[in-house]
Amino acid sequence: MANDGLEVAIELAKEVWNYLVGKRSLSNNVDSNFDMMIVAAERLQAKRDDNERTVQQNRTKTTTCCYNMWLSSVMKILEKVESLRAEYNRERSSHLIRRSDYSGKVMNICQEVQRLVEEGDFQGGFLVDKPPAAIVKLNAPDIKGFPTLQRSLEEILQLLTNDKVKRISIFGTVGVGKSTIMKNLNNHEEVAKMFDVVIWVNVSRERNEEKLQLDIAQRLKLSREGATCAGEVARIISEELNDKRFLLLLDEVLDSIDLQQIGIPDNGNGSKVVLTTEFRHVCYIMTERMVKVDRLSSAEAWRMFQQIAAEKIDLPDVEPIARMVTEECDRLPLVIRTVASSFKLKDSDSEWRNGLRELEKWPEIEIPGLTNMHAFLKFCYDELKDEKKKKCFLYGALYPADSKIYTDYLVECWVAEGLLGNIDDRRRLRDARDEGYDILGHLTNVSLLEKGERMVYVQLNNSVRQVALYISSQDPDCKFIAQKGETSPYTQSVKDWQQAKRISMIEGKLHNLPESPNCNKLFSLLLQRNPDLATIPSSFFKNMQKLLVLDLCQTGIASLPSSVSKLIRLKALFLNDCPNITKLPPQVAELCFLEVLDIRGCKIIFIPPLIGKLVHLRCLRMSYHKCSNTEDCCDMEIDYKVISRLQRLEELMIDVTSYGHWRIDVARVIREVASLENLTTLRICFPQPEILRMLMENKPSWRDHKQLTSFWFFVGCQNKSNPPILECFEYKVNRYMRYCYPGNNDSTIRDVLPKTDALELIGHKNIKCLSDFMHVTSLNHVRGCLIERCNEMETILDGNNVGVIDILPILEQLHLRSLLCLKSVFEGPIAGKSLSKLHTIVVKSCPMLTKILSNGVIQQLSKLKKLAIESCSKVEELIENCWGIEPFSYELPSLEILELVDLPKLRTICAGEPLAWPYLKVLKISECHELKLLPFNKDNATELKLIEGEQIWWEALQWRNSEVRDHLQSFCSLR
């Protein structure tokens, strides 16, 4: 038993010994393994650092997804190593049993580290080309503080949110800031949120569509390997962009581009194209919406110049010169930045004055920074190709920069100079006018001329004019003397006068003229708008036998000298608005080739007999003037036959200033006018409708209106120079009638009304609605209608009384003023194409009006853009019967401007469920104190940008939701 106990004790001792020896051995292995782990971790860290250094050296590339996962694993395992190291060091002095607990952890981590070291070799590489950045920032001038540029940018940003607009053009003359706006668009933070990628490409005249493809492919970092033709590159681009929401920005587009052909897909996912161009036809062909960029205001131009020239403007005597330099920059940002950057290097007023003189001679003297502008304008000129267009453009440089050059007049000058071909029995003035207007359209489309309101006038900015004058100075056939303000940058020596083909001294300080200049090469002499020019020397015209155009309008002269008889080739003579002229000298009768004569605004007694000898006249504009009691003139018989002798006359305008005498003489004048077989244009007034009927009865060819292409008829009233309804159009209207007769002779105009584009109906006393005046089918050609002081009228149109026919199907403008009994604008159901083109309704001072838009009519007004109601004291609701309209329906889908002024009883714009206002941009409210609710929320007027009103009205508004109030308040301009 004792032996057995001893054996058990010995075995137990052996087991304890073995356990203790094993523990010590394990502890020794933990230390070894820990050291191995640390070494492996250091190798892994070195591998990571090497790889990251390679990444830093290849910034144009990016890492693969596998590398990113490996790097993430490395960072995690190294954190575990550091954590275990810290814990191990803390436990190093602990009991062996606790030290042995680390063995498994160390071995696992060591194996993981070793695996990551091996994987870190990346035999296939871990760097690839970066995908294109969403936006590549461009160096863009800051436009904050320049509202003209900011407005255009904001308009474009708004259009980018419009799902219906895919292509937008930024249009304007060279240097106006189009590229600046688009660079700011490229950099805008909102754009980065809208699109996956923004692609900027500069398209210059040297680039073709293949180069454009190359730029787009490079921006998208696309490989063109294997692409053997443009079609293959287009496929690669299209496949890349097809699933992206992209914005393509094309700068300086000179001609239309087939975007699909170069690979730009119409993927229908909100992608957009925005381009800049100086050419209007590019806008029409390539885009759906055009944003026109105007030149800066004078204040903005000065502010921009100040910002760049900075403290140099504060030098003694420099600021007045700096302001003149700014004026020379023509309010064009490109020119301002270039010139101001140059002038800020000048350190004295002498240097600034010299710089101004050099600037005035540009481009004859090269200005650093403006070379490209000159080259571009010269390119535009050369691209005209047609010599006729080139000469017509250069003729425009005779007029002061930015002055209004009236298109009718300019074309007449072109015709007189023969720039549009000859006028004869086979080719009429009207044909030449058509060609002239076509050329004007082309010159405005390529931004060499700027289009004025309704194309009534055009303008030439200073930069374009300077280039035109320089081009003309290089061409002996276009030698100009063109005065600029009070002084001219071009000399006016005797030799210059002798060589000049055209002389312009418009709006100068002209007091006198040389006695007898030798101008035997002169074609045009423009001296208009010199009120201090009182006399013309008797021999002044002696050596001007080739003169074709003579303009003396708005001068102070009282007569023409006898030497006017020497102007044997003169074709256009303008004496309009010369109030001191009381008669034409007999020598005018010798101007046998005269085609255009304008003597409106003179005190010449109607009608000078000598005019009857001007048998080649095509256009005659004159005043009907008779002696007043205070005028010193003898009684004279009027030879009305003078008019009928002018059988080549195509255009006649009689501006009546002596209306009482005119009422007596008009019948005899009209009989003679009716005998003019070639007349196509007539502006005249008819004191009674019967006189108009007499004209139409004596002129049967006018009834079908094939010959009479343009007329302004004033029936029952004196003529007006600026009819209000015509001012409302964005284009030129040729057929206009103002009917002011209060009686019952309306049937006399039945032959005229069906072809009238614009109608003003004034002071009629016997009609309750428009159909009482004339059957509505007679009004189907009317595009604009003004109705005023017709105090029996109760409604404009009553659909219940006209049957199922189209009513005013092409009417665009409707203006109602001072209709004392008007209760509604439209009544009854109106369907078909009725009012389908109406885009403007303006109602003012109609005290009985209660109905504006009712449910039976509102559906027809899908094109309505502007609705303005003012001083209508009984209006309580703008849109009636809204309860029958579906919520958020698009009943006025095109309305952009809503103006409500002085409507003291107006309670609501639209009762019931709110309508959608998808295009409403401007809301103007004034003196509508009972209007407590606005029909808007955050979703139904997303385009709203301006709310104008009174502070007290805004504070009194009631809101269903404070969020809506806060949202709308950001658009408010309150007073």
Helices and strands as residue ranges (DSSP letters): H 2-57, E 61-63, H 65-91, H 96-100, H 102-119, E 127-129, H 147-160, E 167-171, H 178-187, H 189-194, E 197-202, H 209-219, H 230-241, E 246-251, E 272-277, H 280-286, E 289-292, H 298-309, G 310-314, H 319-328, H 333-343, H 349-360, H 371-383, H 387-395, G 396-398, E 405-406, H 407-416, H 429-445, E 450-451, G 453-455, E 457-459, H 462-473, G 476-478, E 480-482, H 494-499, E 502-504, E 524-526, E 549-551, G 562-566, E 572-574, G 586-590, E 596-598, G 609-613, E 619-624, H 641-644, E 651-656, H 659-673, E 681-686, H 689-698, G 700-702, E 710-715, H 724-727, E 735-739, G 746-749, G 753-755, E 758-762, H 770-773, G 776-779, E 784-788, E 795-798, G 799-801, E 813-817, E 824-827, E 840-844, G 858-860, E 866-870, E 877-879, G 882-884, E 897-901, E 908-910, E 922-926, E 946-949, H 951-956, H 962-969, E 972-974
